[in-house]
Amino acid sequence: MMNDDLSLRTLLQSILASVPDAMIVMNKQSKIVAFSAAAEDLFGYSAEDVIGKNVEMLMSAADQDHHHQYVSNYLDTGEGQIMGFGRVVHARLASGDIIPVDLKIGEAKIGSECLFTGYIRDVSAQQAAEHRIKEMQAELTSFSRLSAIGTMAAAMAHELNQPLTAVANYLEAARDLLSSPDPETLAVVRDALDQASAQSIRAGQIIRRLRDYVSSGKIETQPTDLAPLIGDAASLAKIGIAGPRPKISVQTAADLPMVLADRVQIRQVLINLVKNALEAMANTPNPQISINARVGDEGFVIVEVCDNGPGLSDGEYDAPFQTFNSSKPSGMGLGLSICQTIIEGHGGHIWAEPATQGGACFCFTLKATDREGKNDR
């Protein structure tokens, strides 16, 4: 028996010395019982410094609260919300520095003793690279936007220059002719004003044509399964969101038909709505988002993105779709307006309403179809 204990102890020491990622073993009281060599290198503590102490000494203040909640919930209900899943948290080093780490937690039972094992990997370099990529993407987006605005401005200036110049010339001529208002001169003035009016109408037509060109955009729809698009949006929208990630539940009706949709555009609408919900719940305890897709009336499918955040005031449920209207300090007020353009371009409708759980719901409809592209309506 003694030899078996010695072998197990030797094996454990070998694992702690050789495991490549930092490994911490703790009991259900959150006391550290084992600390690997890689953990010593990462945190700057020796095993003797931390064994027997609460693992929260290695966490940021924000993650300490979440850790206590997760452990208490698991011990009370047996439901492991984070067991076996990787997530990014913030670790506190011996130097006091806070760094982002990827954490995976597993459970082991030795007799009646319940132990938790955390595997920790420093992701500072990875996040720095991702941040740089996002900065470059933002710079490219900004450059593209400025380029598009510049191109549009140049086109509009070129197109509008001739009619506006003509308007100015006709009006100046009419003004000069009015200095001697005899019947013949008044007839010329009347003709000049008619020409100025015609040229001003032409300028308006140019502006409308440019506006229609920018807003129309061809939409190529095809029979599309909504479930994968919703799943993609739920995953992609969480990228770059700071702090605890809200729970996102997805429900699609068993009898949900396919819809006629441009996959890229509808995925972008879903991502935009989920991102808005995530940002709205930045200060909401226990934030939750539900995405539901169900059969609607008259051959349409309804998609609802609901949150339990602060919601909107009674007078704000139409305002979000107005161009350049934004509740975000740095927002341009274009996201929901673009969503509205996309959905209406698909022949659907988008609206906002209060959520039953106290937040807001953004809903839209799409035309149902079969796999051959025949509308169910």
N, C-alpha and C positions, 0 to 999 in steps of 0.2 A: 504493500500500500504506500509505504514511504517512497519507494522507487517510482511508483506511478505519479505521486504528487510532484516529485522532483522532475520527472520527465515533462509533465504538464507545465511546470514553472519554467523549465528550460525552453520549451516550445513557445510559450507566451513571450518570454524575453527575446527570443529569436525573431518572432513576428514584430514585436515593438521596435526592434532595432533595424529591421529590413523593409517594413512596409513603406512604399514610396510616398504615399500621401500622409499628411498628419492624421493621426488616429488617437481619439480620446475615448476612453471607456468610463461611464459614470453609472451610479446606481439610481434607484427611483427617487432618492432624496437629492438628486443632482450633484452628488459628491463625486469628484474625480477619483477613480480607482486605478487607472492606467493611463500613461502618457508616452506616446512613441517618440523615437529619436527625431523623426521628421517634424513632429509637433514641437519639440524643443527648438529645432532650427527655425521654424516658422514664427512661434510666439516669443522666443527669447527667454523662456523660463526653463529651468531644469525640472525633471519629473519630481524631485524632492520639494520643489517650490510649490507645486500645485496639488499633489496627491492629498486627498482628504479635504480639499477646499471645494466650494461651490463652483460649478462650471461657469456660472454667470460672470465670474471675474474675467473671463475671456471674451465677453460679448459687449457690444455697444449698449447704451442705455435703452434704446428703442427695442432692440432684439431681446433684452432681458425680460421685458413685459410679455412679449410674444412667447418666449420659451416657457415662462411660468404658466401661461394660459394653455399651451399645447400639452405640457406634461400633466397638468391638472385634469384637462379634458380626457386625456388618454387613460389616466388612472381611474377616473370616475366612470367612463363609458366604455373603455376598451377600444374606442375608435381612433385609429392612428391617422391623423390628418397629414402628417409629414413623413411617416415611415416609408422608406424605400424610394422617396422622391427627392430629386436634387432641387435645391433652391439657393439663391444668393442672399447671404446675410453679411453683417459687418462684424469683424473680429477686432478685439482690443489686444494689442501687443504689450509686452512688458515695458516698452518705451512710452506707452500711452497713445501711440499712433493707431488709427482706425483704418482697416483695409477691407475691401470686399473679398469674400471667399465663397466658394461653392461648397455647400454642406449636404451630405447624405447621412441619414440616420437609420440604423438597423437595431433590432432587438434580439436579445438572447436570454434564455432562462437556464440558470445553473441551479438545479434543485428548486428551492422555493425563492431563490434570489433572482430578481429581474434586473438585467443590465442593458444599457443602451450604448451603442457604439457609433460615434460620429467620425466620418471621413471628411477631411477638410482640404481644400485645394485653393491656393492663392490665385485669384483671377484679376489682379490689378493690371497686369500687362494686357490681358485679353480685353478688359473693359476700356483701357486706354486706347487700344487699337480700334475698338468699336466706336469709341467717342470720336476719334480722328476721322473714321470713315463717315460718320454722321455729319461731322463738320464739313467734310468735303462735299457730301451730298447736298447739304444745306446751301453751301456756296454755289454749287452747280445749279440748284433749283433757283436761287436768287438771281444768278446770272441769266438763266433761261427766261425767267420772268421779266427781268429788265430788258433782255434782248427782244422778247415778244412785244413788250410795251413800246420799246423804241421803234420796232418795225411797224407796229400799228400806228404810232404817232406820225411816223414819216409818211406812211400811206395816206393817212387821213389829211395831213397837211398838204400833200401833193394833190389829193382829190378835191379838197375844199378850197384850195387857193383860187382856182379859176372862178367858180360861182360867187365866192365872197368878194373877189376883186370886181367882178361885174356888178354885184349889188352896190358896192361902194361907188363905182363910176356912175351908175344910173342915178343914184340918189344925189350925188354931187351935181350932176348935170341938171336934175330937176330943181335943186335948190337954186342954182345959178339962173335958170330960166324964169323962176318965179319973181325975179327982180323986175321983169317987164311982163306982167300977167295979161297979155292980150289974148283973144280967143285962139289964135293960131298957136301961140306959145303954150297955152294951157293944154291944147291937144297933144303937143309934143311931151309936156310934163306927164300927162296921163299915160302916154305910151311908155315913157321911161319908168314910171312907177309899176306898170304892168310887167315890164321886163325884169325889174328888181324883184317883184313878187315871185315871178317864175324861177329866177335864179335862187332865191331863198328856199323855195320848195325843192329844187334840185339838190341844194346842200343838205336838206333834211333827209332826202332819199339816200344820199351817200352815207350819212351817219347810220341810218337804219340798215342799209346793206352790210356795212362793216359789223354792226352789232349782231345781225343775223348770222353772218359768217362765223363770228367768234362763238356764238351760243349754240348754233345748230348742231354741228358735229354729227357725222353719220354713226348710227348705232346698228351693229350687225348682231341680231339676236338668233339664238338657236335653243332647242330644248335643253334645259339645264336642271340638274339635280341641286336643290338648294342646300341640302345637309352638308356636303363638303365645303361649300362656300362659307357657311356659317361657322363651321369648325375652324377653317383657315383664319377667318376674321377674329374669332375669339382668341386664337394663339398669337397672331401678328399684332393685334392692337395692344397687347401687354408689353411688347418690346419697348424699352426705354422708359417705362413707367417706374418712378421712384417709390420706395416704401413698400409696405405689404401689398401683395397682389390680391385684389378682391376675388371672391368665389364667383365663377361664371358658370351658370347652368344653362344647358341647351335642351330644348324639347321640340321635336318635330313630329307632327301628327303621323300616325301609321298609314293613313290613307292620303298623305300629301302627294299631289301630282307634281310633275315637272313644270317648270315655268319657261316662258320665252324671255331670254335674258342675254345680255352681253356679260360674260362671266367676269371679265376684268373690271367693268364699271360697277356691277352689283357688289362684287367683293369689296371694292373701294368704298361704296356707300356703307356697307356693314362695318368695315374697319373704322370709318369716320364716326359712326354712331356709337360704337363700343368705346372708342378713344374718348369721345366727349363724355360718356358716362363715367369712365375711369377718372377723368380729370375733375368731374363734378363731385366725386366722392372722396377727394383727397383728404378731407377732414371728417369723414363719416366713420363712426365705429362699426365694426363688422360689415364692411361694404359688400354688397352683393349685386350681381347683374343676372338677369334672366333673358334669354333669347328664345322666343317661341315662334314657330311657323305652323300655321293651320290653314285649313280650307276656308275661304271667305265666300261672299255672295257673287252670283252672276259670273262664274268662271274666273275668279281671282283667288290668289293666295295672299294671306296677310302675314307679314313678319313684324314682330314687336320686339324692341330692345328696351328693357325696363331696368331701372336702378332704384335703390333705396336712399338716394342722396337728398339734397335739400329741395330738389324740384324747382319749378318755376312759379312765379306769382300768376294770379288769374289773368292778368293782361299780357303776359309774355308768351302764351302758347302759339301765337301767330308770328310774333316778332323774330324768332330764331331763323326763319326762312327769308327774311329781308336781306338783300345784299348790303354788305358793309356793316351789318348789325352784329356785334359780338359782345359777349359778357366777359371775354378773356382780355386781360390787360394788353397782351401782345397779339391778339387775334385780329385777322383782317375781315372777319365776317363773311367769308366766302364759302366755307366748308359746307354748311347746311344749304346754302343757296345752290351750290353745285349739285348736292345730293338731290335737291328738288328738281333741278333741270334734268338730271339723269333719269329719275323715276318717272317724271312726266314724259320724257322722251320714250320711255318703255310703255307708255299708255297707262301708267299707274298713278297713284296718288300718295302723298306723304303728309303726315300731320303729327302733332304732339298733343299729349293728354296727360293728366295726372295718373300716377301709378297707384295701385291699391296699397302698396307697402309704404307710400308716403313720398316717393321720388317722382321721376318723370318717365313717361313712355314715349318713344319715337317709333311710329308705325308707318309701314308703307305696303302697297299692294303691287303685285305683278300678275300678268296674265298667265293662267294655267294652260297647260298644253299636254299632248301625249308625246311619245317618243318620236313620232313622225312629224311633229311640229304643227299638228292640228289643234287650234284653240278649242278648249272645252266649253267655251261660251256658246 
